[in-house]
Amino acid sequence: MLFPALDQAKDTAADAEAIRFGEQRLTYRDVTSATSALAADLPPRQTRVAIWAVKGVETVLASVAALRAGVPAVPVNPAVGERELTHILTDSAPEAILCAPDVELPAECAGLRRIDVTTDHAPAPAPAARLADDDPGLVVYTSGTTGPPKGVVLSRGAIAATLDALADAWQWTADDVVVHALPLFHVHGLILGMLGPLRRGGTAHHIGRFDPHSLGEAITAHPGRQVVTFGVPTMYHRLAQAMASDADLAATISTARLLISGSAPLPVRDHEHITAACGQQVIERYGMTETLMNTSVRVDGPRRPGTVGVALPGMRLRIVDEDGVPIETRDDETIGEIQVRGASLFSGYLNRPDATAESFDGDWFRTGDMATMDADGFVRIVGRKATDLIKCGGYKIGAGEIENALLEHPHVAEVAVTSEPDADLGERIVAWVVANGEPDAMAGTGGAEGQPSATELTEHVGRLLASHKRPHEVRFVDSLPRNELGKVTKRSLHAPGA
């Protein structure tokens, strides 16, 4: 049973607030009624439905209704391009598409039965389907950075297992209000940010578009409740900047029970700035669409900025070398690929048994993420194997370590580190830097005050890290390309003229 508070709601809890979007508030009684009626209107369980996943209560109701009815749902990014949308709809073959009444669907959806999601459905009995843990619950498509997006089939049991593991790590209960502004077509915003609170019996408060002061207002809107915030690094970076000049905002943020960051590593600099401003230590967790959540910093354990914590209950994690041999050394220095197995693992890629088989080493899933582990089992992500592991002069170097070092420079606002082929070294290190001031990139000279030179930044890294980790080239850019979740899309970075 994914949502005990809905399926076995008692009168004493039925009027508790379940979901808040802006001024719109729904109780558990409202959600139970709306999703029961919607579930009755869905196609048979042997089919799938798509959900046009705008940031709105309709997306949540559609997802919950499908899960209660046992009909696998495919959340679709409303900003998806024509080619990608056609691929997703062709691959998943939904029988219908659920959406908000005011949504104008693109032409690619014209052949699908449209089901408008509202909160004023006529009463209907709760779904009576007998559902198993291994039944598919959601099909979430990957970002498609290495080819057409793949549909990741997440079972009902995997969803329940990851939410319960996080409840254990975070001491997450019905007393918590989860406040966030995340997209609802992906694991972080939909499964953790909306379905998670509903499984716990608490409140999910979505603030729409992220703004530090809107976050502060949302925290103060729940007097007497425990507030937990979910965000991605770009949000926490903006929050750190805002709190530095707004003592009232910092005081408000300090009252939150937890600040939790995910979807990409949070730079150590931002950890430090947030703690200095409001006294909070941000918790990081690590997961993937295919694995859901693998690790987290625990609230009842030490907080170690720059790490994503330890393996969650029900999940096993190992780090292996290039030959797939487990690395036994736990020195927080030796880099290898993370492999995982456990209760939260996906069931496979939809219609892609070949890709599913290729992604496993026996029963261990190859994440493609590179990391180190310390003696206490704390994992530190250094980047993706395909884009962030740099083999330079016989050394294996994680791009993330160099990025964190560069971010410690007072005049570096943002940075991404990549590699390029080099006839002598194998790969050379390239740093893409967004500076706080106009850069003077003349090698060997310093820029004006607030304007770092390439040489200055290279030497800065050399002072903090081993000499072989210094960038061979620094390229100043106005901004870094990012996706909807705030991750830097390094494949979009190219050398001048490339």
Secondary structure, DSSP 8 states (H G I E B T S, - for coil): ---HHHHT--HHHHTSEEEEETTEEEEHHHHHHHHHHHHHTS--TTS-EEEE--SSHHHHHHHHHHHHHT--EEEE-TT--HHHHHHHHHHH--SEEEE-TT----GGGTTSEEEE--S-------------TTSEEEEEE---TTSS--EEEEEHHHHHHHHHHHHHHHT--TTEEEEE---SSSIIIIIIIIIHHHHHT-EEEE-SS--HHHHHHHHHTSTTSEEEEEE-HHHHHHHHHHHHT-HHHHHHHTT-SEEEE-SS---HHHHHHHHHHHS---EEEEEETTTEEEEE--TTS---TT---EE-TTEEEEEE-TTS-B----SS---EEEEEEETT---EETT-HHHHHHTEETTEEEEEEEEEE-TT--EEEEEETTTTEEEETTEEEEHHHHHHHHHTSTTEEEEEEEEEEETTTEEEEEEEEEESS-----TTS--STT---HHHHHHHHHHHS-GGGS-SEEEE-S---B-TTS-B-GGG---TT-
